[in-house]
Amino acid sequence: MAFEVKYPRLIIGFAVALTIWIGLEVKLLKIQVLQSAEYRNLATRQQYHRLPQYAERGAIFDANGYQLALNVETVDVVMNGRQIKDKSEYFRKVAELGLDAEVAKKKFNADKGYIVIAKGMPPQIDNSIKKRRIEGLYTVKSSKRYYPLGYIGRFIIGFLNSENNGSGIEESCNHILKGKDGWRWVRFNGRGEPFSSVGLADQLPNPGLNIYLTIDKDIQTIVEDELKKAVEDNEAKNAFAVLVKVKTGEIVSLATYPSMSLESDSTQQNSWLNRPIQEVFEPGSIFKIFLSAGALDKGYITENTMINCMGGKATFAKDFTITDSHKMRTSPFRDVLIYSSNIGTIQMSKRVPREEVYEIYKRFGFGQPTGIPLSGEQRGYLIRPELWSGVTKYSMAIGYGVSVTGIQLVMATAAIANKGKLMAPILVSRIEDNNGRVIQSFKPIQVRQVIAPETSRILTSILEDVVKKGTGKKAAVKETQIAGKTSTAKKLAKNNTGYSNKQYKSAFIGYFPSKYPVYALLVVVDEPTGHFFYGGDVAAPVFGRIAQKLLSLRNVSEVLEK
């Protein structure tokens, strides 16, 4: 009798269930034992993230402790690509928040849990994200830079963009200001929102250090306002000025107008040009001061040496004819400088050997950077004697055929005011941590003794007369005596056919009070096109107004009284 199976369906069902159960057990064994580490790592990656903790950037202060650059609290908006299921719906909600959905789309990566899609947002956006319960979108704390004075001092303070490109102290001292970022471990819920910290090792951020400048924000404001007035009144292209303390080399103001646009941080690189240190130019008549100082110091002339100024017109070589606006005949050298005779200055230069001329300029710091702690400083151009033509010495004597920067000119002039001591420029006075502990301070540095104190005294008396009765009368102020020199330098024509008779750099450089100098100041106005173009008419009045306003400041008047 054949074996008859009762309930075949029950047996088949049981076999299938047993097979499935065995398969599940095998799979469970594989997951829990053989692949446990892999799945634990996957769960950790999905639930835990190491979020950056940005270091607080150090602040920048002026000489009196006023904050020139500080931080304001913001947040960065972060996308968790692993949590996004419906991309079109997700990006629609991102756009509703006022964020750039296109940026989010481009950055989207389903395998990444930390994707920054917006930086420097107001902290209130965090509430909007939570209110809409947008999965995979959250914020982390950050900050952005704020400049209380707006455009004032921006060329000194500068900026730094996200690519670490920029200018000013923000860029050159970034390694001091930026600090060191840290991180913290955070656990995320099912919607991709951070909800708790975990007991993993966090790295606390180290804040950046604070920088104190030698700049005085009140004086900087005065100088920038006066440069603006000068450009507008004279219909000029631009203007710049540098003000330094004679005895220490501390820079009190470094100004350019037009100033850096607040929107120029990443687009208009031409507006980044910090003219006093990055623009080189032929200085014209103010350069006469330095060869005069050297010639007096070496004994090649005295202030009373008679110089033949040839009636105001002379030819020194083929195609090198010089005409003076103030026609003079044989005159003491003192008058040559007071009335800015080009012919007389060239005649004086004949008395000084060419190698000596070159060394005089080098000792005053021309043809080499001053070392000011700002990126992009130019060294200028000083031709070596072996490369000179037959007229190079003559043209350099009157400020042509040589390129300089504003900072070189003002430091060299300050050396004359400072009894012949050339100082290094100081822009940063000290560096402190957040507790006010001084990390580093910067003291005055004498580079070299350029001329003797007696030479300084003689030259100062001549430069006083430039302002009293010479070309610099409009720089005079009632309260104190100014010593200085004017310049009206022709610029090269646009088509490189020689010098233009319509484009000038008008300048005045000087120091005050002349008997016991405290400040040296350079003012340069580029391409004035109004009624005047001479340095004595355009730049000297600006110098005088700045000096007058400085004298009215309490802290300045106290220094002068001492």
Steps between C-alpha positions, in 0.01 A plus 500: 500500500649829394601755767237769512599841626239679695486880500757561219436877495583524868829321450597717201414813693705386793800427274480842340475672838794298629707596197418870547576480870836337434577766238415778743713342769790475260451863394472607863814307585678669212388851606550453874823308491676505167407855390432660837788748477395616154139565607607671820714736292209564264268581790762726652546688171125549471440606860819679603685785334808699589389863464758776467529751782633817345761697690403856583708731284709755684388863501693796358530816712633848439766664715241609759321165529212571259387186317561529128405140416290263710277194470120476490319170563367319196421140400594278209220295345595135454338231286505131594487324164437161655167611647348640181234279344300732274752737342252722315292555816816556704641766268161671482506540878860624484390772257210596729757582770654757268804282434648432159350166398721482191812505718350223713426292189855535372650405836260210568665165566296210637807351666595809700348604830663843528462738205508875563254673266496850654744689720463801727122483533306673781444267798120535463505266201551211743146551638357506147664166418372338819150643454475349150651170626721466194679168525873511427537875550654660807732782609835532674626811675743724315581870478580767246712813501355840581678832446345775718663786307379382159737617228728693742834325528398213274831501311681441829253255652427329169293185471530125448260300286417130516795416271742677738560772242483857616700795618609705797560374851220243461709328233859565607431410865249224431725243669473704822131587480343172383564274800456123467165333428379206709211253481233320704322170448122526462228232473221543243139381516304333220418835338867591475485757781776527761352433845777406742871497555668170573787401719757487223817709505425858393766750398435849635589788265781740588394863441715731290714774651409870505707754312550861610603741225682832522220658294284762674145470367418867567804617308437243226150641459633856474756401236253303289246782512762750385611272216140472385470879501828533309388260226162669465629859513777437249307254282784255552529130428597392854706604800692339785676604819731350763548641850774362729649580838847631431688355799347150501394427142145422615247542221210711625309516171530322165222620273381481141204659326288361340498243776452127458142413411324300771383269222848452351596203715495247220440681172668836439868427548598841357335663799735308734804715403644644820667797330745612772677164492403338168511786250838607365542839336757763407500738798609823334631791707451350846784264406736800496502490880702180520789577266514845662527334841778271381692777326481721809598211727803401289617859471459532123295815560387725782170680527675813372685344206426710193330304222459625142132452411562638151203733482240224514584303182788264424593204280711232668510246218339438167120509542538575875396863533371618838282804568424638847165656580680732744785648297820551701859599428797423724353443847595338831406134516252583775290694248538224241304268729260765633384593149544147362736577213550193283802656330659593829445149638660343192794738531538394861489131403806550276704548816414152633659185344249263345584211737450738793164612359385139479615425856320807636170380354561145624576618852170686510326170419412536132508197273421265789185409697447665838368179655155633587286194595260524205507278194596637162749768605701615197872571519499769233771529236844647557737453207852384583773750398656270238170510309460878504489703181662842470197673652383243758666675792344831397151364450511310830611817681166661409290187561479336156647171381443354847189330641403513866207426730325734737613306806865528387467877456341566838745277691796669328361846580436396860870407519594861417259621768640245747858635502598264219370177655312279254237294683320186386124551460283351777137415425434234767576614854420177685322163492281385791294194587135518613608545862698813419836327536760655268642230273731729305568872484687696235746768600655773282790381284767733367609378157805727471633852549461657157630854558650690792272689740659830390408426137147430614489838677624690191261323264208556738567874502496502118175298488344741749567780252337294223178541698566855622591657167548233234275261306335351812331808648154340489612225740553750781293495821490767770556277802833345399784516250496257206812383314429349161539477124265516202499291184327519164611192308406446139364153424594291201262546209258216431654430158857480639613803296658676795359703787151646492440872537151435635542219754683561831553356842477791742657444841614656823714334765604647832513477880388696803566665736822560308712584809403185691337278235226259600326416171610459137228512235486433126203605284480398132218601264492320166406681177324814627301649214342802669637855505838400650753222459809618690578313821509829688142574392351150513678286765645764734156629613394141576812456714420826681138405571599158633767654724253762623240237591759281670599791721139533615488140625562477874730199485709659225527840668617328819776322306610825335507683833735239641 
